[in-house]
Amino acid sequence: MSDTTPAPAHEMGTADTDTAVIDVDRDDRDDRDESSFALFEGDEGRLDDLQRRALVALLKHTYVSARTHADEWRAVLDAEYQLRSRLNDLFLELHVDRDREVAWKRQARSESQRRTFPTLLRDVPYTREETIVLVYLRMRLRADTRPGPDQVVVDRAEILGHVSGFLPASSTDRTRDEARVAKAIERLITARILIRTTDPDRFRVASVVEVLLPLERLVELDRWLHAAATDAPTDALDILPTTLPGTATDGAEQRLQSDTDTDDEGETDA
C-alpha cells in the first residue's frame, strides 16, 4: 500500500520555487549587466565612464601618460584588452609602455598589398627643423640619469643654437630660420613632446620622445643630419636605408612621420 499522506506545506514545490528564484536573480543580474554601463538614453556601450574617457583621450591626443592623464592612464592599464579591441575596430593599434608609463595609437597597416585600410590618422612628415629638434631632445634624455619621467628641461635659446649648427652655409636669413625653429617648437608643444613651464622660453622634455626615436633610429638620423650639414656627397649617406621605419624620403630630406589627429593643446607644467 502506498503512502498517500500529503507532504508538509513548507516542503511542497521547493525545487520549483528555488529554480524560479534563481531565474529571477539571473534576470536581475543580466538587467544590471546591460544597464550598468549606460550613461545616456539608448546607450549600448560596453565600457564604463572612465574607460570611455581613456578611449577618447587616446583618439584625441598624441599619447596618454601617467603625467598628462593620470586617471585615463590607470584606465588603460585596467582595461587594456577592451581599449585595444575598440581601437582595432577602427583599424588602429594600441601600444602601451608600462616602464615609461605612456600609451599611444598607431594606424594599422595591412600585410596585403592588395588591401588597404581606411584611415583616421594622416602621416604628416616632420620638417627638417622638427627632426633636428627631436634628435636633440632625444640626446638630452639619453644623457640624463635622473629618475622619473619628464625631468629634462630645455630652453628656446639652446634649441635655436643647436638647430643653427645644422644650417647650410648659404643660409643667411636669420629671421626666417628663427621663425622655422619657433614653428617647430610650437608643433612639438602641440604634440606634447615639449611641455610648457611657467617660463614661456623653458620646456620639459616628455619621455615619450624615447618611444618616437629608439636608439638605433637616433644614431641613423644623427649621422644623416651631420652628413647633410657638411654637404657630404650622396654616397656618404649610404649608411641609411632608402627609407627608415616611420620616415619618408623626399628629395634631400630624411623626415620622420608623425600621426596627426585632432589638435592638442600644449599643457603648462610648473
Summary of the structure (lengths in Angstrom):
residues: 270
radius of gyration: 28.0
end to end distance: 93.5
largest distance: 119.0
contacts: 700
relative contact order: 0.12
helix: 44%
strand: 16%
